[in-house]
Amino acid sequence: MTTPRTQRAETTTGLHVRGGIDENWDRWVGRAPVTLRHRWISLAEGRIPGGLRTFGLPGPDGDRVALIGGVMEAPTGHVRFDPQRVLSGGSVGEGVVAEGPHPWHGLSADALFPSCLLMGPNYESAPTGPGARDPQVLKEYVRALLDWCRAQGIRSVSALFLRPDHPEFLDALRAEGFDVVPMVDRCDMDVTWDDLDGYIAGLRRNRRFAVRRELREIAEHGVEISERPIGDDEPELVALRAQIVTKYGGVPDAEREAGSFRHLRDHFGPENVWVVEARKDGALLSFTMLVRDGDQWTALMSGTDYEHPDASFTYFATMFYRPAELAPGQGITTIAYGLGTVQAKRVRGCTVSTLLAAGLVLDGSH
């Protein structure tokens, strides 16, 4: 078992590296995606291999630009969070860098580790700070990062889940020799309508007919769709989560699921965590959990009773149709749907963007 590197503040050739994130992080990150704000990072920082660090380029009033990540002593084998597996083609079967290229294919762990990984823990990464869009600042940042890594004896540098709407950062990486490749698709729904009819009108013709038919069948079966804040105890949600975990080959863990619900409620506040649910005669058929941050909802968890004969289409109603109906009145401008099931999300109004992965093997390491 390897010993993690000490989480202390380190400054080398212009880069300031420290463990964790500053309490005033949100004051200067600007209009960064909500998942790159403090409470989202702290929600899932355990996903960062080697412990969360901030890699910042100092300026007179704090970091000019910063990203979060960690230093890995060895590969973890994680399908999405291990840069060696991702960039070598080891996750193609799971749809990660599915089309290639795979710049680290054939490279050994000894050639790549220790490795510096830049990664947001919530499946999207981007530079933050006042210089996040400044090409010159970003070039200086990448050079300072590489100097720091070389001074630490690090053999490779990578970045996962990079947002494509930061071309200045992607250009700065390419200029220093990084291979930048398509990684995975993510889905977001921009709310541009005023009501449910407006949402449906924006879909393709065949899909409009299908959605209206699904909603009609749900109503004809006596299923009611409603929403509420998350409660103190959610045994029904836990039971449906067990079904979905089993469906996709996992082992249900009721205690873990219940703990996740409590953690979300306590972390964001119950007023910001909504459960959209489908019920018939009081029985829960399906649910989707929405977490609010500003004018964005993020769909985080869902579940369906696959054994109930009237559960057909209720997943789509709780995941897409009811949130789309509610969003305008709640001041929501975007609903984030994340990774996976891209086609189902696309045909129901989501915009698809391709997140990127970048990697560089440092000179003399292989």
MILUM-497759 format. One record per residue (C-alpha): residue in one letter; x, y, z. Coordinates in pm, whole numbers, padded with zeros to 5 digits, always signed. Example, Ala and Ser with C-alpha at 12.3 -4.5 7.8 and 13.67 -1.06 7.14 Angstrom:
2
a+01230-00450+00780s+01367-00106+00714
This chain:
366
m+00000+00000+00000t+00144+00336-00101t+00157+00632+00132p-00029+00942+00002r+00181+01247-00061t+00167+01508+00212q-00118+01757+00161r+00072+02078+00229a+00090+02403+00038e+00369+02396-00218t+00485+02669-00456t+00726+02590-00738t+00806+02802-01043g+00489+03008-01011l+00234+02740-00921h+00069+02733-00578v-00053+02385-00479r-00243+02322-00157g-00467+02056-00012g-00844+02106-00033i-01018+02419-00159d-01034+02762+00000e-01346+02868+00190n-01371+03179-00031w-01349+02973-00350d-01694+03077-00474r-01613+03449-00450w-01374+03448-00741v-01462+03151-00962g-01694+03372-01167r-01961+03209-01382a-01816+02862-01350p-02052+02564-01381v-02238+02498-01057t-02059+02166-01008l-01730+02359-00980r-01856+02557-00682h-01746+02480-00329r-02044+02280-00205w-02052+02057-00513i-01678+01991-00497s-01697+01909-00126l-01995+01680-00194a-01785+01440-00401e-01420+01523-00331g-01356+01162-00230r-01358+01075-00599i-01029+01259-00648p-00749+01000-00634g-00475+01088-00390g-00676+01355-00210l-00816+01682-00343r-00569+01961-00419t-00601+02306-00570f-00352+02390-00843g-00349+02769-00870l-00151+03037-01052p-00108+03317-00796g-00184+03682-00865p-00191+03999-00656d-00549+03934-00538g-00550+03555-00519d-00525+03289-00787r-00559+03418-01141v-00667+03074-01253a-00702+02740-01076l-00814+02384-01130i-00869+02104-00883g-00732+01753-00896g-00487+01523-00725v-00160+01334-00750m-00192+00960-00810e+00081+00723-00698a-00062+00428-00893p-00353+00342-01123t-00690+00273-00963g-00856+00094-01254h-01165+00315-01227v-01355+00320-01555r-01380+00701-01566f-01140+00840-01305d-00821+00649-01388p-00637+00843-01661q-00426+00545-01763r-00734+00332-01826v-00920+00617-01997l-00637+00728-02226s-00512+00378-02311g-00850+00254-02438g-00929+00039-02137s-01275+00192-02093v-01395+00168-02453g-01648-00099-02357e-01807+00146-02115g-01832+00420-02378v-01534+00623-02254v-01307+00750-02534a-01505+00500-02737e-01382+00616-03076g-01021+00690-02977p-00751+00787-03030h-00583+00637-02723p-00251+00818-02679w-00143+00614-02374h-00211+00274-02530g+00065+00029-02446l+00230+00247-02181s+00307+00082-01848a+00211+00215-01508d+00580+00272-01436a+00597+00509-01732l+00298+00713-01613f+00301+00720-01233p+00318+00922-01018s+00066+01117-01224c-00099+01456-01181l-00471+01452-01257l-00685+01762-01310m-01050+01665-01261g-01369+01803-01114p-01537+01531-00905n-01880+01585-01064y-01806+01481-01422e-01705+01820-01563s-01382+02017-01541a-01280+02369-01641p-01041+02642-01529t-01184+02889-01279g-01088+03238-01170p-01054+03580-01337g-00801+03447-01590a-01003+03142-01692r-01067+03286-02040d-00736+03467-02091p-00517+03276-02341q-00193+03423-02209v-00275+03350-01845l-00374+02995-01937k-00050+02937-02127e+00141+03059-01823y-00069+02832-01602v-00003+02518-01806r+00371+02588-01820a+00381+02649-01444l+00189+02326-01385l+00435+02127-01595d+00732+02287-01419w+00583+02195-01082c+00514+01837-01193r+00869+01789-01319a+01009+01927-00994q+00796+01673-00803g+00914+01378-01010i+00570+01334-01166r+00577+01134-01490s+00250+01228-01658v-00023+01492-01647s-00386+01447-01747a-00720+01623-01735l-01057+01445-01752f-01413+01564-01826l-01294+01891-01984r-01577+02114-02100p-01558+02201-02472d-01673+02560-02412h-01327+02653-02279p-01130+02647-02607e-00865+02879-02466f-00763+02617-02212l-00773+02336-02465d-00547+02540-02694a-00305+02603-02407l-00285+02229-02340r-00228+02144-02706a+00043+02410-02731e+00242+02226-02463g+00207+01890-02635f-00103+01741-02471d-00311+01497-02671v-00675+01608-02641v-00936+01345-02728p-01316+01307-02704m-01405+01135-02377v-01781+01111-02306d-02105+01289-02393r-02308+01483-02137c-02662+01617-02166d-02822+01942-02053m-03167+02084-02118d-03199+02459-02170v-03542+02579-02057t-03673+02804-02336w-04050+02751-02296d-04321+02879-02064d-04525+02564-02001l-04556+02194-02082d-04717+02262-02420g-04425+02484-02509y-04178+02212-02413i-04359+01952-02622a-04387+02191-02917g-04008+02217-02928l-03961+01843-02982r-03951+01667-03317r-04288+01582-03467n-04277+01207-03399r-04154+01267-03046r-04435+01517-02979f-04691+01248-03063a-04506+00992-02849v-04486+01220-02544r-04855+01308-02558r-04941+00938-02592e-04722+00848-02294l-04878+01118-02077r-05227+01010-02183e-05158+00646-02097i-05016+00744-01759a-05332+00939-01679e-05559+00662-01807h-05389+00417-01570g-05467+00641-01274v-05105+00739-01214e-05045+01079-01056i-04724+01279-01102s-04633+01522-00823e-04335+01675-00648r-04225+01743-00291p-03915+01831-00085i-03704+01538+00028g-03807+01397+00365d-03612+01295+00672d-03653+00927+00591e-03716+00785+00243p-03760+00405+00260e-03969+00393-00059l-03695+00566-00258v-03438+00328-00114a-03647+00030-00229l-03668+00158-00586r-03295+00234-00589a-03237-00132-00503q-03426-00234-00817i-03223-00012-01048v-02894-00120-00891t-02991-00484-00939k-03102-00423-01298y-02758-00294-01392g-02567-00573-01222g-02490-00412-00887v-02549-00525-00531p-02812-00318-00346d-02701-00149-00024a-03000+00002+00156e-02790+00166+00426r-02565+00334+00171e-02861+00459-00035a-03037+00596+00273g-02714+00767+00375s-02683+00925+00031f-03033+01072+00060r-02960+01212+00406h-02629+01355+00288l-02790+01535-00005r-03066+01672+00217d-02821+01799+00478h-02566+01926+00225f-02802+02131+00007g-03098+02183+00240p-03434+02007+00197e-03580+02310+00022n-03329+02259-00262v-03374+01882-00303w-03701+01787-00471v-03847+01446-00539v-04064+01420-00851e-04267+01103-00814a-04527+00889-00988r-04783+00711-00768k-05089+00493-00817d-05321+00433-00524g-05043+00554-00297a-04781+00311-00431l-04459+00467-00559l-04387+00366-00919s-04102+00598-01012f-03905+00899-00888t-03638+01146-00992m-03440+01361-00749l-03362+01719-00852v-03105+01935-00673r-03133+02310-00713d-02836+02549-00725g-02926+02899-00840d-03120+02872-01165q-03011+02514-01239w-03157+02178-01150t-02936+01869-01154a-03103+01530-01189l-02900+01316-00950m-03091+00997-00872s-03387+00803-01003g-03566+00475-00952t-03856+00275-01099d-04063-00020-00982y-03997-00246-01281e-04235-00510-01146h-04544-00287-01137p-04763-00324-01449d-04853+00047-01455a-04498+00181-01428s-04453+00214-01806f-04339+00562-01910t-04340+00689-01551y-03959+00716-01559f-03979+00960-01849a-04257+01154-01678t-04061+01207-01357m-03724+01256-01527f-03824+01484-01816y-04188+01583-01857r-04281+01702-01508p-03947+01886-01454a-03990+02053-01793e-04339+02163-01690l-04227+02294-01351a-03900+02461-01451p-04028+02794-01593g-04237+02870-01286q-03942+02793-01058g-03702+03021-01244i-03497+02727-01369t-03305+02795-01691t-03108+02469-01721i-03163+02108-01617a-02840+01907-01606y-02882+01541-01696g-02517+01435-01697l-02375+01124-01862g-02532+00812-02010t-02850+00721-02203v-02765+00999-02447q-03018+00914-02718a-03312+00902-02475k-03212+01243-02343r-03144+01392-02685v-03487+01308-02827r-03652+01460-02518g-03493+01800-02567c-03140+01780-02429t-02836+01935-02591v-02543+01696-02614s-02185+01814-02566t-01869+01605-02578l-01638+01630-02279l-01269+01584-02350a-00967+01413-02196a-00609+01535-02224g-00282+01365-02146l+00091+01432-02161v+00378+01202-02072l+00663+01413-01940d+01007+01401-02101g+01230+01118-01993s+00954+00916-01824h+00932+00637-02083
